């Protein structure tokens, strides 16, 4: 029995650079607002923590993300593409973010 991989074990399908993040965004669900910790972000997606594990692949999500440079909030729509057992939810954003991802973060009004 061989223990050698004959190809890449796990290819990264992302074509855009991911940046580690540590800020909170607000998920909007049927008029309710849920604070979610964003753990990484790119101009085409993001990953957030949901310890209850209620996210499902294919589900549409809406977020408000804080912008460090201005006091404005960035609205994004996306689709859940992956949910891990550890509570990480990967989201593909429908269009690229309208701001540089390194300018996201900071405080946000609840």
Secondary structure as GFF3:
##gff-version 3
##sequence-region A 1 110
A	DSSP	beta_strand	19	29	.	.	.	ID=ss1
A	DSSP	beta_strand	32	42	.	.	.	ID=ss2
A	DSSP	beta_strand	45	49	.	.	.	ID=ss3
A	DSSP	beta_strand	60	66	.	.	.	ID=ss4
A	DSSP	beta_strand	73	83	.	.	.	ID=ss5
A	DSSP	beta_strand	88	93	.	.	.	ID=ss6
A	DSSP	three_ten_helix	101	103	.	.	.	ID=ss7
###
